[in-house]
């Protein structure tokens, strides 16, 4: 079932044939905590991400990055690292037609059901990513932005529940 789900999520992209999988590994295989004094991703990774975005359709780039998140980030800390790098590489600057499944996946992997994200820095990062995508599709506006919390948005929570029902408890965050 899990294998079929991943195939369904690939939507026919040719990730291996154009090297996007290897690029995603290079970009996101680096653990970035965001803490002062820890190594940052470096210009080589930032330049690689920029070139990838420039030379490939955003959908293909996003699909490869998202696939890396789903397949190669087994712990909540890995997911937070991925989110930090996604932000640094500018992933939030491009549209997603329906960002709710993606945002729900992030919430599913980083917070217990019915509880907010504990770390204020992590919560701010998640809120920022969500606001970028949801503002672009008109679901968050300047009028609603001040009251918005991605980890309390019912549409994002509903998508997190879909993931939980499909994949079971999130590794490292929920008891198995």
Beta strands, then each sheet from edge to edge (+ up, - down):
end
